[in-house]
Amino acid sequence: MAVEEVELRPTIDRAWLESAAARDPIEHAYALWDLLHHPDRIRIVSAVVDGEPLGYLLLWLGHPAAPVVHWIGTDPRLGELAGRLPPRPLVAIVPEEFAYRVSEARGPVRSFPLLSMIAAESAPQARGETAIRRLRRDDRADLSRWASRQTDSVVAEYATFDPEAELAWGAFEDGRIVGVARAAVRLPHVWILGGVYVEPAARGEGWGRALVETALTAAIATGASLALYVREDRTPARSLYASLGFRTVGRRLWMDAGSGLTP
């Protein structure tokens, strides 16, 4: 029997991508969004057999520390993509089936299981007024200074974030930023919530819940579901999301190959 040759291409079939996203909107949300809004910050390598795409690598080049690669697809033939990973340091977010290929190609690595979760299609009940609002361009300097004081890599991209160009919310205490969250992806059927972070001194006061509730209400108002990724071992965060109607729909591995970045 002839072995099917896997062709690696520096592009992706948009019609195939849109069809795949209709079946699994969370899996392909970043690719669709970034092709539309950040084409200068990404690279794509797709694996094709007989003209039919099997899956792809989406390389996000906008993180200040290292490339972040999303490995999409579980067909066994996609192992060929390992050779197209960027050199160390990098982060690869991959199906568990291909963890060994990433380790072989770019190891040693540190791995953190991630769960993908999506919210029920109903807005949370209002809990009274909270000091949560959309960040504006005139918040940019304060946001950058706030991000530079934090030690968690989750907030690294907020140092250069443009609130006017993207959608993010801030939690304010006495006029000072204490937490943030952003809609990293806003597609008609699904939003991806990212960068949810409350500074340590302000935790336990409900800021995280208020930020997520605000994002969930905003997504539902447009007719979209809200999805997110969370580390499997972050029990308090998972409990918070579950209490707001999120359910787990997938599991992947965050593999840090020398970047020092953690989810």
Phi and psi restraints in degrees (value plus and minus 20) as a CYANA .aco file:
   2 ALA   PHI     -90.8   -50.8
   2 ALA   PSI     121.2   161.2
   3 VAL   PHI    -105.1   -65.1
   3 VAL   PSI     107.7   147.7
   4 GLU   PHI     -89.5   -49.5
   4 GLU   PSI     108.3   148.3
   5 GLU   PHI    -104.5   -64.5
   5 GLU   PSI     110.2   150.2
   6 VAL   PHI    -111.7   -71.7
   6 VAL   PSI     102.3   142.3
   7 GLU   PHI    -119.6   -79.6
   7 GLU   PSI     111.3   151.3
   8 LEU   PHI    -123.4   -83.4
   8 LEU   PSI     105.4   145.4
   9 ARG   PHI    -141.3  -101.3
   9 ARG   PSI     123.1   163.1
  10 PRO   PHI    -104.7   -64.7
  10 PRO   PSI      24.5    64.5
  11 THR   PHI    -183.3  -143.3
  11 THR   PSI    -196.9  -156.9
  12 ILE   PHI    -165.8  -125.8
  12 ILE   PSI     127.8   167.8
  13 ASP   PHI     -97.5   -57.5
  13 ASP   PSI      89.8   129.8
  14 ARG   PHI     -84.8   -44.8
  14 ARG   PSI     -57.4   -17.4
  15 ALA   PHI     -83.8   -43.8
  15 ALA   PSI     -62.0   -22.0
  16 TRP   PHI     -83.6   -43.6
  16 TRP   PSI     -62.7   -22.7
  17 LEU   PHI     -81.3   -41.3
  17 LEU   PSI     -64.6   -24.6
  18 GLU   PHI     -86.1   -46.1
  18 GLU   PSI     -56.1   -16.1
  19 SER   PHI     -87.1   -47.1
  19 SER   PSI     -62.5   -22.5
  20 ALA   PHI     -84.6   -44.6
  20 ALA   PSI     -57.8   -17.8
  21 ALA   PHI     -87.7   -47.7
  21 ALA   PSI     -49.5    -9.5
  22 ALA   PHI     -85.2   -45.2
  22 ALA   PSI     -51.9   -11.9
  23 ARG   PHI    -102.9   -62.9
  23 ARG   PSI     -54.8   -14.8
  24 ASP   PHI    -162.4  -122.4
  24 ASP   PSI      62.0   102.0
  25 PRO   PHI     -84.5   -44.5
  25 PRO   PSI     -53.7   -13.7
  26 ILE   PHI     -88.0   -48.0
  26 ILE   PSI     -64.9   -24.9
  27 GLU   PHI     -76.2   -36.2
  27 GLU   PSI     -58.7   -18.7
  28 HIS   PHI    -128.2   -88.2
  28 HIS   PSI     -11.5    28.5
  29 ALA   PHI     -82.8   -42.8
  29 ALA   PSI     -63.8   -23.8
  30 TYR   PHI     -84.6   -44.6
  30 TYR   PSI     -61.0   -21.0
  31 ALA   PHI     -82.1   -42.1
  31 ALA   PSI     -66.8   -26.8
  32 LEU   PHI     -82.2   -42.2
  32 LEU   PSI     -65.2   -25.2
  33 TRP   PHI     -86.0   -46.0
  33 TRP   PSI     -66.7   -26.7
  34 ASP   PHI     -89.2   -49.2
  34 ASP   PSI     -54.0   -14.0
  35 LEU   PHI     -82.6   -42.6
  35 LEU   PSI     -54.3   -14.3
  36 LEU   PHI    -100.7   -60.7
  36 LEU   PSI     -58.8   -18.8
  37 HIS   PHI    -134.3   -94.3
  37 HIS   PSI     -41.7    -1.7
  38 HIS   PHI    -156.2  -116.2
  38 HIS   PSI      25.9    65.9
  39 PRO   PHI     -81.0   -41.0
  39 PRO   PSI     -43.9    -3.9
  40 ASP   PHI    -101.0   -61.0
  40 ASP   PSI     -28.6    11.4
  41 ARG   PHI    -128.1   -88.1
  41 ARG   PSI     -15.0    25.0
  42 ILE   PHI    -149.9  -109.9
  42 ILE   PSI     139.8   179.8
  43 ARG   PHI    -153.6  -113.6
  43 ARG   PSI     128.1   168.1
  44 ILE   PHI    -147.1  -107.1
  44 ILE   PSI     116.7   156.7
  45 VAL   PHI    -144.1  -104.1
  45 VAL   PSI      96.2   136.2
  46 SER   PHI    -126.3   -86.3
  46 SER   PSI     129.1   169.1
  47 ALA   PHI    -125.6   -85.6
  47 ALA   PSI     106.6   146.6
  48 VAL   PHI    -149.5  -109.5
  48 VAL   PSI     118.5   158.5
  49 VAL   PHI    -147.0  -107.0
  49 VAL   PSI     102.4   142.4
  50 ASP   PHI      32.1    72.1
  50 ASP   PSI      20.2    60.2
  51 GLY   PHI      61.6   101.6
  51 GLY   PSI     -23.2    16.8
  52 GLU   PHI    -126.2   -86.2
  52 GLU   PSI      99.7   139.7
  53 PRO   PHI     -83.4   -43.4
  53 PRO   PSI     121.3   161.3
  54 LEU   PHI    -123.8   -83.8
  54 LEU   PSI     -51.0   -11.0
  55 GLY   PHI     150.3   190.3
  55 GLY   PSI    -190.8  -150.8
  56 TYR   PHI    -185.0  -145.0
  56 TYR   PSI     144.1   184.1
  57 LEU   PHI    -123.2   -83.2
  57 LEU   PSI     112.8   152.8
  58 LEU   PHI    -131.8   -91.8
  58 LEU   PSI      93.4   133.4
  59 LEU   PHI    -119.8   -79.8
  59 LEU   PSI      94.5   134.5
  60 TRP   PHI    -111.9   -71.9
  60 TRP   PSI      98.5   138.5
  61 LEU   PHI    -124.3   -84.3
  61 LEU   PSI      -8.4    31.6
  62 GLY   PHI    -111.5   -71.5
  62 GLY   PSI     -26.1    13.9
  63 HIS   PHI     -99.7   -59.7
  63 HIS   PSI     115.6   155.6
  64 PRO   PHI     -88.4   -48.4
  64 PRO   PSI     -38.2     1.8
  65 ALA   PHI    -116.4   -76.4
  65 ALA   PSI     -59.3   -19.3
  66 ALA   PHI    -189.8  -149.8
  66 ALA   PSI     137.9   177.9
  67 PRO   PHI     -83.0   -43.0
  67 PRO   PSI     125.2   165.2
  68 VAL   PHI    -137.0   -97.0
  68 VAL   PSI     100.9   140.9
  69 VAL   PHI    -131.2   -91.2
  69 VAL   PSI     107.6   147.6
  70 HIS   PHI    -120.5   -80.5
  70 HIS   PSI      99.4   139.4
  71 TRP   PHI    -116.3   -76.3
  71 TRP   PSI      94.7   134.7
  72 ILE   PHI    -132.6   -92.6
  72 ILE   PSI     104.2   144.2
  73 GLY   PHI      95.9   135.9
  73 GLY   PSI     131.0   171.0
  74 THR   PHI    -145.2  -105.2
  74 THR   PSI     -15.7    24.3
  75 ASP   PHI     -77.5   -37.5
  75 ASP   PSI     112.7   152.7
  76 PRO   PHI     -75.2   -35.2
  76 PRO   PSI     -47.0    -7.0
  77 ARG   PHI     -91.4   -51.4
  77 ARG   PSI     -32.0     8.0
  78 LEU   PHI     -93.2   -53.2
  78 LEU   PSI     -23.6    16.4
  79 GLY   PHI     -75.9   -35.9
  79 GLY   PSI     -44.0    -4.0
  80 GLU   PHI     -81.0   -41.0
  80 GLU   PSI     -42.8    -2.8
  81 LEU   PHI     -87.3   -47.3
  81 LEU   PSI     -39.9     0.1
  82 ALA   PHI     -77.8   -37.8
  82 ALA   PSI     -54.3   -14.3
  83 GLY   PHI     -90.4   -50.4
  83 GLY   PSI     -31.9     8.1
  84 ARG   PHI    -123.4   -83.4
  84 ARG   PSI     -12.4    27.6
  85 LEU   PHI     -86.7   -46.7
  85 LEU   PSI     126.7   166.7
  86 PRO   PHI     -84.4   -44.4
  86 PRO   PSI     141.5   181.5
  87 PRO   PHI     -86.6   -46.6
  87 PRO   PSI     141.2   181.2
  88 ARG   PHI     -80.7   -40.7
  88 ARG   PSI     129.0   169.0
  89 PRO   PHI    -102.3   -62.3
  89 PRO   PSI     131.3   171.3
  90 LEU   PHI    -181.0  -141.0
  90 LEU   PSI     147.8   187.8
  91 VAL   PHI    -139.3   -99.3
  91 VAL   PSI     114.8   154.8
  92 ALA   PHI    -142.5  -102.5
  92 ALA   PSI     107.8   147.8
  93 ILE   PHI    -128.1   -88.1
  93 ILE   PSI      90.4   130.4
  94 VAL   PHI    -153.8  -113.8
  94 VAL   PSI     135.9   175.9
  95 PRO   PHI     -82.3   -42.3
  95 PRO   PSI     126.9   166.9
  96 GLU   PHI     -78.6   -38.6
  96 GLU   PSI     -47.7    -7.7
  97 GLU   PHI     -79.4   -39.4
  97 GLU   PSI     -46.0    -6.0
  98 PHE   PHI    -129.0   -89.0
  98 PHE   PSI      -8.1    31.9
  99 ALA   PHI     -79.0   -39.0
  99 ALA   PSI     -60.6   -20.6
 100 TYR   PHI     -86.7   -46.7
 100 TYR   PSI     -50.2   -10.2
 101 ARG   PHI     -90.0   -50.0
 101 ARG   PSI     -58.8   -18.8
 102 VAL   PHI     -86.2   -46.2
 102 VAL   PSI     -62.8   -22.8
 103 SER   PHI     -80.9   -40.9
 103 SER   PSI     -63.3   -23.3
 104 GLU   PHI     -85.1   -45.1
 104 GLU   PSI     -60.2   -20.2
 105 ALA   PHI    -101.2   -61.2
 105 ALA   PSI     -56.0   -16.0
 106 ARG   PHI    -155.6  -115.6
 106 ARG   PSI      -4.8    35.2
 107 GLY   PHI     -88.8   -48.8
 107 GLY   PSI     149.5   189.5
 108 PRO   PHI     -96.3   -56.3
 108 PRO   PSI     138.4   178.4
 109 VAL   PHI    -153.9  -113.9
 109 VAL   PSI     138.7   178.7
 110 ARG   PHI    -130.9   -90.9
 110 ARG   PSI     113.1   153.1
 111 SER   PHI    -136.4   -96.4
 111 SER   PSI     120.4   160.4
 112 PHE   PHI    -153.5  -113.5
 112 PHE   PSI      96.5   136.5
 113 PRO   PHI     -85.0   -45.0
 113 PRO   PSI     115.1   155.1
 114 LEU   PHI    -136.5   -96.5
 114 LEU   PSI     119.6   159.6
 115 LEU   PHI    -127.3   -87.3
 115 LEU   PSI     117.5   157.5
 116 SER   PHI    -115.8   -75.8
 116 SER   PSI     114.9   154.9
 117 MET   PHI    -150.7  -110.7
 117 MET   PSI     129.5   169.5
 118 ILE   PHI    -154.7  -114.7
 118 ILE   PSI     124.9   164.9
 119 ALA   PHI    -107.4   -67.4
 119 ALA   PSI     131.3   171.3
 120 ALA   PHI     -81.9   -41.9
 120 ALA   PSI     133.2   173.2
 121 GLU   PHI    -105.3   -65.3
 121 GLU   PSI      39.7    79.7
 122 SER   PHI    -169.8  -129.8
 122 SER   PSI     120.6   160.6
 123 ALA   PHI     -93.6   -53.6
 123 ALA   PSI     126.2   166.2
 124 PRO   PHI     -88.3   -48.3
 124 PRO   PSI     135.1   175.1
 125 GLN   PHI     -89.5   -49.5
 125 GLN   PSI     121.2   161.2
 126 ALA   PHI     -83.7   -43.7
 126 ALA   PSI     120.5   160.5
 127 ARG   PHI    -135.2   -95.2
 127 ARG   PSI       8.0    48.0
 128 GLY   PHI      67.5   107.5
 128 GLY   PSI     157.9   197.9
 129 GLU   PHI     -92.9   -52.9
 129 GLU   PSI     117.6   157.6
 130 THR   PHI    -152.3  -112.3
 130 THR   PSI     137.9   177.9
 131 ALA   PHI    -105.8   -65.8
 131 ALA   PSI      40.9    80.9
 132 ILE   PHI    -135.2   -95.2
 132 ILE   PSI     110.8   150.8
 133 ARG   PHI    -170.3  -130.3
 133 ARG   PSI     143.2   183.2
 134 ARG   PHI     -85.5   -45.5
 134 ARG   PSI     117.9   157.9
 135 LEU   PHI     -93.4   -53.4
 135 LEU   PSI     123.3   163.3
 136 ARG   PHI    -134.9   -94.9
 136 ARG   PSI     150.7   190.7
 137 ARG   PHI     -80.1   -40.1
 137 ARG   PSI     -54.1   -14.1
 138 ASP   PHI     -94.6   -54.6
 138 ASP   PSI     -22.6    17.4
 139 ASP   PHI    -109.6   -69.6
 139 ASP   PSI     -26.0    14.0
 140 ARG   PHI     -79.6   -39.6
 140 ARG   PSI     -64.8   -24.8
 141 ALA   PHI     -85.8   -45.8
 141 ALA   PSI     -63.2   -23.2
 142 ASP   PHI     -84.0   -44.0
 142 ASP   PSI     -60.2   -20.2
 143 LEU   PHI     -83.2   -43.2
 143 LEU   PSI     -63.2   -23.2
 144 SER   PHI     -83.0   -43.0
 144 SER   PSI     -64.0   -24.0
 145 ARG   PHI     -85.0   -45.0
 145 ARG   PSI     -61.4   -21.4
 146 TRP   PHI     -82.1   -42.1
 146 TRP   PSI     -66.4   -26.4
 147 ALA   PHI     -81.7   -41.7
 147 ALA   PSI     -58.3   -18.3
 148 SER   PHI     -87.7   -47.7
 148 SER   PSI     -40.4    -0.4
 149 ARG   PHI    -105.2   -65.2
 149 ARG   PSI     -34.2     5.8
 150 GLN   PHI    -106.7   -66.7
 150 GLN   PSI     134.0   174.0
 151 THR   PHI    -124.6   -84.6
 151 THR   PSI     -26.8    13.2
 152 ASP   PHI    -106.0   -66.0
 152 ASP   PSI     113.5   153.5
 153 SER   PHI     -86.3   -46.3
 153 SER   PSI     -35.1     4.9
 154 VAL   PHI     -77.2   -37.2
 154 VAL   PSI     -52.8   -12.8
 155 VAL   PHI    -115.6   -75.6
 155 VAL   PSI     -16.4    23.6
 156 ALA   PHI     -76.2   -36.2
 156 ALA   PSI     -62.9   -22.9
 157 GLU   PHI     -92.6   -52.6
 157 GLU   PSI     -35.5     4.5
 158 TYR   PHI     -89.9   -49.9
 158 TYR   PSI     -37.3     2.7
 159 ALA   PHI     -83.9   -43.9
 159 ALA   PSI     -47.8    -7.8
 160 THR   PHI    -140.8  -100.8
 160 THR   PSI      -2.3    37.7
 161 PHE   PHI     -93.1   -53.1
 161 PHE   PSI     119.1   159.1
 162 ASP   PHI    -127.8   -87.8
 162 ASP   PSI      80.6   120.6
 163 PRO   PHI     -83.0   -43.0
 163 PRO   PSI     -41.1    -1.1
 164 GLU   PHI     -95.9   -55.9
 164 GLU   PSI     -52.8   -12.8
 165 ALA   PHI    -105.0   -65.0
 165 ALA   PSI     -43.6    -3.6
 166 GLU   PHI    -149.6  -109.6
 166 GLU   PSI     154.9   194.9
 167 LEU   PHI    -128.7   -88.7
 167 LEU   PSI      98.0   138.0
 168 ALA   PHI    -165.6  -125.6
 168 ALA   PSI     135.8   175.8
 169 TRP   PHI    -141.8  -101.8
 169 TRP   PSI     128.0   168.0
 170 GLY   PHI    -138.2   -98.2
 170 GLY   PSI     124.9   164.9
 171 ALA   PHI    -119.3   -79.3
 171 ALA   PSI     107.5   147.5
 172 PHE   PHI    -139.5   -99.5
 172 PHE   PSI     111.7   151.7
 173 GLU   PHI    -144.0  -104.0
 173 GLU   PSI      98.8   138.8
 174 ASP   PHI      33.8    73.8
 174 ASP   PSI      19.1    59.1
 175 GLY   PHI      57.6    97.6
 175 GLY   PSI     -15.3    24.7
 176 ARG   PHI    -133.4   -93.4
 176 ARG   PSI     118.0   158.0
 177 ILE   PHI     -86.1   -46.1
 177 ILE   PSI     109.4   149.4
 178 VAL   PHI    -143.2  -103.2
 178 VAL   PSI     -30.6     9.4
 179 GLY   PHI    -183.4  -143.4
 179 GLY   PSI     139.2   179.2
 180 VAL   PHI    -165.7  -125.7
 180 VAL   PSI     140.2   180.2
 181 ALA   PHI    -176.3  -136.3
 181 ALA   PSI     133.3   173.3
 182 ARG   PHI    -161.5  -121.5
 182 ARG   PSI     131.7   171.7
 183 ALA   PHI    -107.3   -67.3
 183 ALA   PSI      74.4   114.4
 184 ALA   PHI     -86.3   -46.3
 184 ALA   PSI     -49.7    -9.7
 185 VAL   PHI    -155.6  -115.6
 185 VAL   PSI     117.3   157.3
 186 ARG   PHI    -155.3  -115.3
 186 ARG   PSI      67.2   107.2
 187 LEU   PHI    -122.5   -82.5
 187 LEU   PSI     143.0   183.0
 188 PRO   PHI     -75.8   -35.8
 188 PRO   PSI     -53.7   -13.7
 189 HIS   PHI    -125.9   -85.9
 189 HIS   PSI     -36.5     3.5
 190 VAL   PHI    -171.8  -131.8
 190 VAL   PSI     118.3   158.3
 191 TRP   PHI    -128.6   -88.6
 191 TRP   PSI     128.2   168.2
 192 ILE   PHI    -132.5   -92.5
 192 ILE   PSI     100.1   140.1
 193 LEU   PHI    -106.5   -66.5
 193 LEU   PSI     113.0   153.0
 194 GLY   PHI    -161.7  -121.7
 194 GLY   PSI     149.9   189.9
 195 GLY   PHI      40.3    80.3
 195 GLY   PSI      12.3    52.3
 196 VAL   PHI     -96.3   -56.3
 196 VAL   PSI      99.7   139.7
 197 TYR   PHI    -174.1  -134.1
 197 TYR   PSI     111.5   151.5
 198 VAL   PHI    -139.9   -99.9
 198 VAL   PSI     111.5   151.5
 199 GLU   PHI     -82.5   -42.5
 199 GLU   PSI     128.3   168.3
 200 PRO   PHI     -72.6   -32.6
 200 PRO   PSI     -60.2   -20.2
 201 ALA   PHI     -87.4   -47.4
 201 ALA   PSI     -38.0     2.0
 202 ALA   PHI    -126.8   -86.8
 202 ALA   PSI     -13.7    26.3
 203 ARG   PHI     -95.1   -55.1
 203 ARG   PSI     134.8   174.8
 204 GLY   PHI      63.8   103.8
 204 GLY   PSI     -13.5    26.5
 205 GLU   PHI    -130.3   -90.3
 205 GLU   PSI     -13.9    26.1
 206 GLY   PHI      70.9   110.9
 206 GLY   PSI     -15.2    24.8
 207 TRP   PHI     -86.3   -46.3
 207 TRP   PSI     -61.4   -21.4
 208 GLY   PHI     -81.3   -41.3
 208 GLY   PSI     -65.8   -25.8
 209 ARG   PHI     -79.6   -39.6
 209 ARG   PSI     -64.7   -24.7
 210 ALA   PHI     -83.4   -43.4
 210 ALA   PSI     -59.3   -19.3
 211 LEU   PHI     -84.2   -44.2
 211 LEU   PSI     -65.5   -25.5
 212 VAL   PHI     -87.3   -47.3
 212 VAL   PSI     -60.9   -20.9
 213 GLU   PHI     -79.5   -39.5
 213 GLU   PSI     -60.8   -20.8
 214 THR   PHI     -82.9   -42.9
 214 THR   PSI     -65.0   -25.0
 215 ALA   PHI     -85.9   -45.9
 215 ALA   PSI     -60.6   -20.6
 216 LEU   PHI     -84.0   -44.0
 216 LEU   PSI     -63.3   -23.3
 217 THR   PHI     -82.7   -42.7
 217 THR   PSI     -61.3   -21.3
 218 ALA   PHI     -85.2   -45.2
 218 ALA   PSI     -61.9   -21.9
 219 ALA   PHI     -84.7   -44.7
 219 ALA   PSI     -68.1   -28.1
 220 ILE   PHI     -82.6   -42.6
 220 ILE   PSI     -53.2   -13.2
 221 ALA   PHI     -82.3   -42.3
 221 ALA   PSI     -44.7    -4.7
 222 THR   PHI    -114.0   -74.0
 222 THR   PSI     -23.0    17.0
 223 GLY   PHI      69.9   109.9
 223 GLY   PSI     -10.2    29.8
 224 ALA   PHI    -121.5   -81.5
 224 ALA   PSI     134.0   174.0
 225 SER   PHI    -105.5   -65.5
 225 SER   PSI     138.8   178.8
 226 LEU   PHI    -132.7   -92.7
 226 LEU   PSI     108.1   148.1
 227 ALA   PHI    -145.2  -105.2
 227 ALA   PSI     143.5   183.5
 228 LEU   PHI    -180.1  -140.1
 228 LEU   PSI     149.3   189.3
 229 TYR   PHI    -137.5   -97.5
 229 TYR   PSI     121.8   161.8
 230 VAL   PHI    -163.0  -123.0
 230 VAL   PSI     123.3   163.3
 231 ARG   PHI     -82.9   -42.9
 231 ARG   PSI     117.4   157.4
 232 GLU   PHI     -82.4   -42.4
 232 GLU   PSI     -50.9   -10.9
 233 ASP   PHI    -107.8   -67.8
 233 ASP   PSI     -17.8    22.2
 234 ARG   PHI    -108.7   -68.7
 234 ARG   PSI      56.8    96.8
 235 THR   PHI     -79.9   -39.9
 235 THR   PSI     -65.2   -25.2
 236 PRO   PHI     -80.1   -40.1
 236 PRO   PSI     -61.3   -21.3
 237 ALA   PHI     -85.7   -45.7
 237 ALA   PSI     -62.5   -22.5
 238 ARG   PHI     -82.8   -42.8
 238 ARG   PSI     -59.5   -19.5
 239 SER   PHI     -84.7   -44.7
 239 SER   PSI     -60.2   -20.2
 240 LEU   PHI     -80.5   -40.5
 240 LEU   PSI     -69.8   -29.8
 241 TYR   PHI     -83.2   -43.2
 241 TYR   PSI     -61.1   -21.1
 242 ALA   PHI     -81.8   -41.8
 242 ALA   PSI     -57.7   -17.7
 243 SER   PHI     -88.0   -48.0
 243 SER   PSI     -39.4     0.6
 244 LEU   PHI    -117.6   -77.6
 244 LEU   PSI     -11.3    28.7
 245 GLY   PHI      76.3   116.3
 245 GLY   PSI     -11.8    28.2
 246 PHE   PHI     -98.3   -58.3
 246 PHE   PSI     123.4   163.4
 247 ARG   PHI    -147.3  -107.3
 247 ARG   PSI     131.0   171.0
 248 THR   PHI     -99.1   -59.1
 248 THR   PSI     112.7   152.7
 249 VAL   PHI    -146.0  -106.0
 249 VAL   PSI     -25.5    14.5
 250 GLY   PHI    -187.4  -147.4
 250 GLY   PSI     149.0   189.0
 251 ARG   PHI    -165.2  -125.2
 251 ARG   PSI     113.6   153.6
 252 ARG   PHI    -159.0  -119.0
 252 ARG   PSI     155.6   195.6
 253 LEU   PHI    -136.6   -96.6
 253 LEU   PSI     111.4   151.4
 254 TRP   PHI    -110.1   -70.1
 254 TRP   PSI      97.4   137.4
 255 MET   PHI    -136.6   -96.6
 255 MET   PSI      91.8   131.8
 256 ASP   PHI    -112.5   -72.5
 256 ASP   PSI      95.2   135.2
 257 ALA   PHI    -127.8   -87.8
 257 ALA   PSI      54.2    94.2
 258 GLY   PHI      66.4   106.4
 258 GLY   PSI     -17.7    22.3
 259 SER   PHI    -104.5   -64.5
 259 SER   PSI     -44.4    -4.4
 260 GLY   PHI      59.3    99.3
 260 GLY   PSI     -17.0    23.0
 261 LEU   PHI    -105.0   -65.0
 261 LEU   PSI     119.4   159.4
 262 THR   PHI    -147.7  -107.7
 262 THR   PSI     131.2   171.2
